Amino acid sequence: MLQDSVYLDHAGSTLSSKSLMDAFAKDMTSVLYGNPHSASSPSQRSSSRIDQVRVRLLDFFKADPDQYDLVFVANATAGVKLVVEGMRSLPEGYVFAYHQACHTSVVGAREEAQQSICLDNTGVRSWLDGVDPFKPTTSGIPARLFAYSAQSHMDGRRYPISWAKELKKREAQSSSRTLTLLDAASLSATSQLDLSDPQFAADFVVLSLYKIFGFPDLGVLLVRRSAEYVFNHRRYFGGGTVDMVLCGDEQWHSPKSYSLHERLEDGTLPFHSIIAADIAISTHQRLFGSMDQISAHTAYLRRELCRGLHSLRHANGNPVCHIYSEVPDDAASIETGPVVSFNIRDSRGLWIGLAEFEKLTILKKMHVRTGGVCSPAGLASALDLQPWEMKRNLSSGIRCGEDSGRFTNKPTGIIRASLGAMNTKSDVSRFLAFVREFFVEDSIKVPNQVNAITRKAGTTNIQVKAITVYPIKSCSGYTVPPGVRWEVRPEGLAWDREWCLVHRGSGQALSQKRYPRMALLQPLLLFNDNVLRVKYRGSTPKGQPTQVDIPLSNNHSLFDTDFRQTSSRVCGENISAQSYLSEEINGFFSNSLGVPCVLARFPAGGRGASSRLSKARMQKHQRTEKAQSGQPSPFPGVPSPPDSDSEQQQSQPGKILLSNESPILMISTSSVEMLNKTIMETGESAVDESVFRANIVVEASPGHNGHPAYSEDMWRRISIGNHSFKLLGACQRCQMVCVDQMTGERRQEPFVTLAKTRRLNGKVYFGTHMRHEQLEQDEESDGLSPTIQVGDAVVVDEEQGEEEEEGIPGTGGNR
Ligand SMILES: *Cc1c(COP(=O)(O)O)cnc(C)c1O
């Protein structure tokens, strides 16, 4: 199952743990372990095993049990929280300094502190040289806590283990005492954490065992005995941490006093996990030898990866990767752990958006982290992001640096590959080959498009081949039968995307991107029966209905007036759709997809929060960019297709229903054919045009050659029959086009080929958005709604380059 994946993410050693899981299963099925808090023998067995594992783990980190205690916690974060709980309960509270490379979970400790500062290397250095970083406090002498990472989880850079010792030495002459919290979660994953090192003096150490062994999901907090007093004022006590509790008039309790871990491990210990940790250590040592061997192995891989990325060049000589981690020279560098973070640029130096990169990694099963990677200060520093830029990114919908598509002058996050014990040289080669395949421009390619206007506008050799509406967002389409005239409304084709399925848990509208089986839900509009009939084409358990009828009428009694009225979300936008009450209807969809969901309706003609605005737009910069780059003009760039979860874009008024971006999506058969030709040249099989989920497909009229592939990129205004349509820009695509609409299965095409031939500024385009345009003469006509049908002639009335200001949003009036 995992053979074809390349896993370059922190917790990657999970993959090595089949033998661990087998050994664990064997232990669990042959020995009875009880909840440790009793006298029974299964319980005693657990207790003694836990004590044993505690000692073994201390030994694993070379920690002397006389000097350190080890506290089991859920993860590294929980270890930080315990320290914070102790610090904040100290009579005078605490002040907090943290290094810039700290993880978010460590930065959070500042919220309980009376004062906090973020230090870079220079700041730490000058503190060690005697410059106190804290502002004098007015009342009392608070405790001091300094936190830093032994190794940055963002770029692998290591920070001196000796800092805590230097700080102690420095403070020996002064009255202040600073406790040090060392975050060893990243370092300990691939190297020996050595608490016996004479330079080691941190008071608290946190780390996650799953990053070392893959399993169990458990963390540890190591506390230097001389710093145990920090927990003396901790107020909360949990079961198992006290010897006696009085609850009458006198409220009193007696904490356990033998060891610190007894007092801090609240409630039942995760004893099965702790036993698993024991087995994990043995398995790990058997498979990989020592941590030093892992360290040498991963350092070698890191060097290969770093050099490989560093050496990638576009045809014009420009580098492909901007690497934030240190690029090692020949000597095995010990200053940097096996983490490589970088961003990718195209041959012109423009940043490749993370969302775009991620789509391709998903298709190619390359597992890396992208975004802000929980390193807020480190990221801001590496990317030179100012606070206002980060806030702007957040308010424009970028969470944790997930996409740099919007502001291409600076990336908003990074790509991070981190190597673990189980990674091989072949993983590195395959990842490098992947970056080469999609991001290195060997020749300065022009995206596949029409090269010149080969025809005069106004000729009519194209016609409507098919009209499809998608009544339920992300489900299969309903093909309008030939001979039926279909109504076109300002917000799109009649009955298109009026319904959606909403997850009962999250309130999110479901999408095929996540639930490809939605393609198997086949809607039929049966106007004579006044129902939308939905059939499920997949297999259903015996006795379960394979179809359901939904009334087309908008009767209020059908709807739940309370359920999530306002909290349904489509593409990150709050909408107010009405959920159906019928258990028959909701049960049908939930059972078919295996996802708890309700059907919701978003009726046409809504207002306010119950209507959405079209986001499709031409990009203003097209022309300037054309002039700058000397390339033929790119296709107009707009967001993504209907139904996908898309990143948010600037909106431009124009009402739509539940489609993502624009009223109507059109594709042409000649472009599909051209794309398929390219796909077949790579040995893959052609894709069906249904994957593009268009509303209108146009083709050559009988006896004509039709239009060149991709000429729709250039169209600005067309007529279908005698109705005018304004084109709103090319349609941005995601990997949802890889879902086979007949089988609901995912494949790699056509996105792989589109990404190679139709990508511009990090975005992939296919098809075009448009909307009906009400012309004055229409209004004077008989008052009937405009309609179109299969076979209608399509006339291109205007193409790019014919008029001055076309392509600029908001100027397309009646002329
Ligand atoms: C992973 C990581 C953490 C957080 O660990 P959790 O187990 O998620 O709590 C903290 N710091 C660093 C350096 C890490 O790599």
The ligand as an SDF file (V2000), in Angstrom:
LIG
                    3D

 15 15  0  0  0  0  0  0  0  0999 V2000
    6.7890   18.0600   16.5510 C   0  0  0  0  0  0  0  0  0  0  0  0
    7.3870   19.1070   17.3670 C   0  0  0  0  0  0  0  0  0  0  0  0
    6.7040   19.6640   18.4600 C   0  0  0  0  0  0  0  0  0  0  0  0
    5.3070   19.2660   18.8280 C   0  0  0  0  0  0  0  0  0  0  0  0
    5.2210   17.9420   19.1820 O   0  0  0  0  0  0  0  0  0  0  0  0
    3.7910   17.3000   19.5190 P   0  0  0  0  0  0  0  0  0  0  0  0
    4.0940   15.8690   19.7020 O   0  0  0  0  0  0  0  0  0  0  0  0
    2.9310   17.5890   18.3550 O   0  0  0  0  0  0  0  0  0  0  0  0
    3.2840   17.9520   20.7330 O   0  0  0  0  0  0  0  0  0  0  0  0
    7.3240   20.6370   19.1810 C   0  0  0  0  0  0  0  0  0  0  0  0
    8.5600   21.0450   18.8610 N   0  0  0  0  0  0  0  0  0  0  0  0
    9.2470   20.5360   17.8290 C   0  0  0  0  0  0  0  0  0  0  0  0
   10.6410   21.0280   17.5450 C   0  0  0  0  0  0  0  0  0  0  0  0
    8.6870   19.5490   17.0420 C   0  0  0  0  0  0  0  0  0  0  0  0
    9.3630   19.0540   15.9970 O   0  0  0  0  0  0  0  0  0  0  0  0
  1  2  1  0
  2  3  1  0
  2 14  2  0
  3  4  1  0
  3 10  2  0
  4  5  1  0
  5  6  1  0
  6  7  2  0
  6  8  1  0
  6  9  1  0
 10 11  1  0
 11 12  2  0
 12 13  1  0
 12 14  1  0
 14 15  1  0
M  END
$$$$
